[in-house]
Amino acid sequence: MQKILIINGPNLNLLGIREPEIYGNTSFETFFQTLTKKFPQFDLYYFQSNSEGAIIDQLHKAFEQNFDGIIINPGAYSHYSYAIRDAIKSIQIPVIEVHISNILNRESFRQQSVTAAACIGTISGFGLKSYELALYYFQNL
C-alpha cells in the first residue's frame, strides 16, 4: 500500500470558512475523510501548518518515513518560499503541487509559483478535486 502525505500550508486550516466563493464551503478535515473512503488503496496522511519551518520539517520526516508520494498545497508560500522549494528538491519523493483556485486567474503576485519547479507536476483550479486528481496520478504509477 502506497503511503501518501498531503501537506497544506498557511490559512488552509480555514477551508470552509475562508473566502468560500474561492475555496468552497467544505473543511479540509471533512474532505480528507472523503478522500480516505474514495482511495482505500492508499495509506493517506494529512499535515497542515501555518509555519514554513514546520512544513519543511514535515517534508524531511516524509523522506525518513519512506513515503511514496506527497501532495502539497503550500498556499502563499508557493510564491516566495525558496526554502520549501529546496526541501522538496532534496527529499527524492515525487511531489505534486496543488491549488484549489486557478492561480493564473488570481492577482499577479499569485501567478508565479517558485515551489512548482521542484515538483513533478502542478494541478490548479479544480477546487478540492485538485487533490483527487493528484491521487489519480499516484494510483496510475
N, C-alpha and C positions, 0 to 999 in steps of 0.2 A: 504494500500500500504506500503510495507516494505521500510524503509529508510536505504540505504546502502552507506557508506562512503568509498571512495578509497583514500588512503594516499600513496603518493610517496615520497621517501627520496632523498638524495643528488644526484645531477647530472642527475636525471631523467627528469628534465626540458629540457635537451638537447637531448631527444629522437628524432630521425630523423636526427640528426647531429653527435652525439657521436658514434664512433665505429659502423657504420652501418652494418658491417659484423657480429657483435654480436647482436646488438639491433634493427636492421632494419632501414628503411627509413621513418617511419611514426612518426609524433609528437604525444605526448600523447593527446593533445587537439583535434586533428583530430580523433584519435582513440576513445576518450571519446564520441564524437558526434555519432560515430557508435554504441557504447555501449548503449547510451540512446535510440536510434532508435530500436536496436535489443531486448532490455529488457524494454519495456514500463511499465511492471508490477512493476518496481522498481522506487523509487524516489532516483536517483543517485546524489551523491555529490562528488566533487573532490578537494583534497588539496595536494599541493606539497610544500616541503620546503627543503632547504639545511641545516637547523638548527635543531639539536637534540631537543633542548628545545621547539621549535615551534611544532614539531611532538608530543611531549609529551603533550603539551597544547591542541593540537587538539584531541588527544585520550581522554583527560579529558572532553573536550567540547562534544564529541560524547556521552559520558555517560550522561552528564547533559541534552543533547537534545534528549535523548531516541532513539538513532539509534538502528536498529535491527541487523546490521552486519557491519563488517569492513573488507576490503581487503587492506592489507598493503604490500608495497614493500619498506622495509627500506633501500634498497641499501646497501652501505658499512656498515651502522650501524648494519646490520644483524649480522655482525661478531664480534662486540665488545660492543654493547650498552646494558648494563645491565639496564640502566635507562629506555630505551624504553621497554625492556622485563618486568620490574616491572610495568610500566604504563599499558601494555596490560593485565597483570595478575590482576591488581587492578580494572578494569572497568566492568567486568562481562558482556561483549558483545562478541558474537562469532567473532573471528578474524581469517582470513586465510592469511597466508604469501604467497606471490607470488614472483617469479623471472622470468624474461624474458629468461635469459640463464639458462642452467643446471649448477648450482653452483658446482656440483660434478665433472664436466668436466673442471673446471677452475683451477686457481692457488690454491696451497694448503691452503693459508690463507683464500680463499673464500669458502672452502668446509665445513666449520662449521658455523652454524647459532645459536647464543645464543638466538635470539628472537623467533625462531621457536618453542621452547619447551613451550612457553606461549600461542601459537596459537592452534586452533582445528585441523589444518592441514596445509600442505605446498604443493604448486604447483610450479614446477620449470621446465624450459627448453622448454616450448611451445610457446616462443615468446610472443607477446601481447595476444595471445589466452589464456595464463595462467589466465588473468583477467576474461575472459569469462567463463572458467571452474569453477572459484570460484563463479561466479554469478549463474551458473547452480546448484551448491551446495545449495545456499540460495533459489533458486527457488524451489527446491525439499524438503525443510524443512517441 
